[in-house]
Amino acid sequence: MEIPLGMSSLLWYDEPELIPHLPALDQAGVRHIELRRLSPHVNPASPSSVNQLKRALLDTGIALHSVHLPTEVTLAMFGADDVSRQRGVAAAKSVAETATTLGANVLVAHAGGPIRDGDNREKLIEASVEGLSDLCAFCGQLGLPVAIENTLPTTPRVGDTVPELVQLVQQFKGDHVGYCLDTSHANLSGNVTDAVSLVADRLLTLHVSDNDGHTDQHALPFDGTIDWPAFMQGLKRARYTGVFMMEVRGGPHPEQTIRNAASRMKKLLALID
Ligand SMILES: [Zn+2]
């Protein structure tokens, strides 16, 4: 089964520059990347900055698989009032345009924002669907698929369980809207293998990492409590052949983390050979 490895730029989240690090992916044989943040790694308002990143990706032979909406855009999109939400959706549309210019295959959006004491969960879900509908319609015109991700459940958020994500995504028609399954978030809210079967019909991309089942550590597969043999069998049943996007922290030696990710990938693929 052919599932190529990808790495999220979360590896260099706190680094001021991304381009100098791209050769480390190439050296480990990794050909796909997700942009976890735009600024400071690329300035979407500057065509020359966008072109510079596009050129660097071409030169290193790394394909931009996905762009993750930046945290500040997500927070605004699912903010407390209508004005913030409209601003957030407008910012998300502009990220989608940059993603298209850079040649991304998919835009990753969270299912919703934090739920505070006294908030009405159903109302927030409705607001999420409204904002995401607007964004998804815009991305449909751009030809950019949108993958909606199950959120981190350590504090309540819209879409922090996979069944709730499914309930939300089912409201969108069309092939260009589907799921991004985050294995760590799923491990904190339930069973990761059950989660794969729930999203199998519209699984567009993955955020793969491991944790201890209590907090979100963005660790490499096999460093936490996820049942990887069962997960890989689930992917096989789902006939998933998209990118295996690892969303792991770089730690003090990101280059070593990438090499470790590549060797864990071999071990994972051997489970479904
Ligand atoms: Zn994620």
Boltz pocket constraint, residues with backbone or C-beta under 6 A from the ligand:
constraints:
  - pocket:
      binder: B
      contacts: [[A, 149], [A, 150], [A, 182], [A, 207], [A, 247]]
      max_distance: 6.0
